Amino acid sequence: MTQKKTLTLGKKRNTSTATSTSPTRKLRGKKRLIINTQASTAKPKKKPVKRTKKPTQPQIKKTPPSEIRANELNQLLGERFTAWRDNEPLSIGIEKQIFQLISAEHLPYSKRVVKRVLKRHCTSTAYLNSVLHGNSRVSLDNAINGDVSTAEKSYAKSKLDSIGET
């Protein structure tokens, strides 16, 4: 009678008795792993699937609503006031006059929009040049409201130098 090899759990079998055609058995903890040595260890190379790229749509730059409103307010101030249009040095506290104009005419502009318009206007090279070469500040209705100080002129000059517009 021939003996059959039986697998018993928990005992470590001698792997040297296994032939090269039979699967190799190993213990991992209390579980037994069966590793097939006949199967090829090299995986067949898969050809990469060529995917067609979707045509990229041109990216549309979204303009925030406050920027649109700022452009509208800048255009409105340029049409109504020559001091704004000619980039003359504006009086200190000009934003109060702009807020009074907005509230008197019930215009839909916020504080953020006014600050954005003033920053853009007061940092433009044309305005900085007028501050550098001007002597008096004016309000929106062209009334003289003070003088441009030497510190403000030197600041405008340094800003123009940093931009490269002297």
ZIFEN-V755725 format. One record per residue. N is the residue number from 1. RES is the residue in one letter. BURIAL is b if it has 16 or more other ideal C-beta (glycine too) atoms within 10 Angstrom, else e. Layout:
# ZIFEN-V755725
{{N/RES/BURIAL} {N/RES/BURIAL}}
This chain:
# ZIFEN-V755725
{{1/M/e} {2/T/e} {3/Q/e} {4/K/e} {5/K/e} {6/T/e} {7/L/e} {8/T/e} {9/L/e} {10/G/e} {11/K/e} {12/K/e} {13/R/e} {14/N/e} {15/T/e} {16/S/e} {17/T/e} {18/A/e} {19/T/e} {20/S/e} {21/T/e} {22/S/e} {23/P/e} {24/T/e} {25/R/e} {26/K/e} {27/L/e} {28/R/e} {29/G/e} {30/K/e} {31/K/e} {32/R/b} {33/L/e} {34/I/e} {35/I/e} {36/N/e} {37/T/e} {38/Q/e} {39/A/e} {40/S/e} {41/T/e} {42/A/e} {43/K/e} {44/P/e} {45/K/e} {46/K/e} {47/K/e} {48/P/e} {49/V/e} {50/K/e} {51/R/e} {52/T/e} {53/K/e} {54/K/e} {55/P/e} {56/T/e} {57/Q/e} {58/P/e} {59/Q/e} {60/I/e} {61/K/e} {62/K/e} {63/T/e} {64/P/e} {65/P/e} {66/S/e} {67/E/e} {68/I/e} {69/R/b} {70/A/b} {71/N/e} {72/E/e} {73/L/b} {74/N/b} {75/Q/e} {76/L/b} {77/L/b} {78/G/e} {79/E/e} {80/R/e} {81/F/b} {82/T/e} {83/A/b} {84/W/b} {85/R/e} {86/D/e} {87/N/b} {88/E/b} {89/P/b} {90/L/b} {91/S/b} {92/I/e} {93/G/e} {94/I/b} {95/E/e} {96/K/e} {97/Q/b} {98/I/b} {99/F/e} {100/Q/e} {101/L/b} {102/I/b} {103/S/e} {104/A/e} {105/E/e} {106/H/e} {107/L/e} {108/P/e} {109/Y/b} {110/S/e} {111/K/e} {112/R/e} {113/V/b} {114/V/b} {115/K/e} {116/R/b} {117/V/b} {118/L/b} {119/K/e} {120/R/e} {121/H/b} {122/C/b} {123/T/e} {124/S/e} {125/T/e} {126/A/e} {127/Y/b} {128/L/b} {129/N/b} {130/S/b} {131/V/b} {132/L/b} {133/H/e} {134/G/b} {135/N/e} {136/S/e} {137/R/b} {138/V/b} {139/S/b} {140/L/b} {141/D/e} {142/N/e} {143/A/e} {144/I/e} {145/N/e} {146/G/e} {147/D/e} {148/V/b} {149/S/e} {150/T/e} {151/A/e} {152/E/b} {153/K/b} {154/S/e} {155/Y/e} {156/A/b} {157/K/e} {158/S/e} {159/K/b} {160/L/b} {161/D/e} {162/S/e} {163/I/e} {164/G/e} {165/E/e} {166/T/e}}
